[in-house]
Amino acid sequence: MIRSMSFAISLVRGLGRDTNGTIGIMAAVSMLMLLGIAALTIDMGNLYAAQLQLQAATNAAAMAGANALIAPGATAASAQAAASNWATTYKVPNVTMTGVTATTSCVGSSTVSGLPNCTSATVAPNVVTVGQTATVPALLAKIVGFQGPFTISAKASASKAGGTAVPLNIIFVLDATQSMSQVPSGGETITCTGSGLKGNNLTPENCALYGIQQVLAVMVPPEDQISLMVFPGYKSALTTPCTKTTPGTVVPYYTSPIYFTVVPFSTTYSTLTEAVGNGATLGCFQAVGGDGSYVSETIAAAQAAFPQTKGTQNVMIIMTDGQANAKSSDVAGGSTGSAWTKAYPAGMNSGNGECTQSVTAATSASKATGAAGGTWVYSVAYVMHGETAETTNCANDTITPCTEMTNIASDPTRFFTTDSSVCGANTTNPAADLPVILQEISYTLNKARLLPPGS
């Protein structure tokens, strides 16, 4: 036993003195292992960076497709093409792309809250999904025998709306005077793409209602709430605006009381959809007419109706031909005849005509203070092609209806006209078809957003 222990001790001491033999081999093996670990660490870091870049690129491609879904005339095919084109144009560096897929789908709000309405994956979808695969070369991992390459993949889905920075409170202010319910004649025409309106149904009013449908299609209940107001105003509050009959009795402007609201603020849009229609279906609201056009009071009433809720944005969309031709008899206290004799309401500059008053009211709304801040005012000068009244028809005023409508908007990016031959070329917003204009407005109101993974 003593001899065995002595032999073991001697062997250990011998190994300790063997600096060029066994320990050298062990050190070499250890160095190789450490080098292999270092190589794998470097390659794994490179692989991780490539994965992050691929995911970011896939997110961007999905967002490009989702934004394309909001664009005028968008289809499932155009959205898929936009996503694929983005992915192939903006490739991830230092990787080899092996596959790109772009699909559309119709995801219900019960699955993901806050999504806009949709019809199907191929007809009016609301989500674009992009998948990408790529390979990453092995750099130092070959030291340990892995030749590579590594395979990575990424997937992202984005919805065409639902990503507004703040919830929106939207009021449509619609001209419901008699001129808006007339079928074009005498060389006048209306461009109302996609509406299916024709014959006696093809009126400025019906086309405007169809345009409102385009905005509803991408708004996000219950985050965004919407109301509809019209002028002239009614004697009584409208409790049944969708009866297919005259919704109420019109009263002169500045009558007390007077009601302009057709559909109050709602986060479900069901009553509003019934009023303006759905798809190519006509809504039940009908213009009454009875008084001339005079929008300034309605603008002030709309601004007063907005909630002042911190963290929300108030939006007013005014659609009218811009004519302000109310006679004094159309205003409470006015005399019969064509001369304008009504005393101007508080807040308006005495001596200014009807068009200038509208600009004053809209400017006041744009500069409003309070929890919600200034209102975004959109102005849509909706005229029939061939109509020239917009160049002259401003009662007791020095400006034209076109100038009025231009200055009503909060800024030039929020002014639109359906006929550049009347109101001049609009290089900022060249669209001249009312439904397309409303689609473009909805695009500025909503932002595409990425959906949570697995949506």
Buried (B, 14 or more C-beta within 10 A) or exposed (E): EEEEEEEEEEEEEEEEEEEEEEEEEEEEEEEEEEEBEEBBEEBEEBBEEBBEBBBBBBBBBBBBBBBBBBBBEBBBEBBBBBBBBBBEEEBBEEBEBEEBBBBBBBBEBEEBEBBBBBEEBEEBBBBBBBBBBBBBBBEBBEBBEBEBBBEBBBBBBBBBBBBBEBBBBBBBBBBBBBBBBBBBEEEBEBBBEBBEBEEEBBBBBBBBBBBBBBBBBBBBBEBBBBBBBBBBBBEEEBEEBBEEEEBBEBBBBBBEEBBBBBBBBBEEBEBBBBBBBBEEEBBBBBBBBBBBBBBBBBBBBBBEBBEEBEEBBBBBBBBBBBBBBBBBBBBEEBEEEEEBBBEBBEEBEEEBBBBBBBBBBBBBBBEBEEEBBBBBBBBBBBBBBBBEBBBEBBBBBEBBBBBBBBBBBBEEEBBBBBBEEBBEEBEEBEBBBBBBBBBBBBBBBBBBBBBEEEB
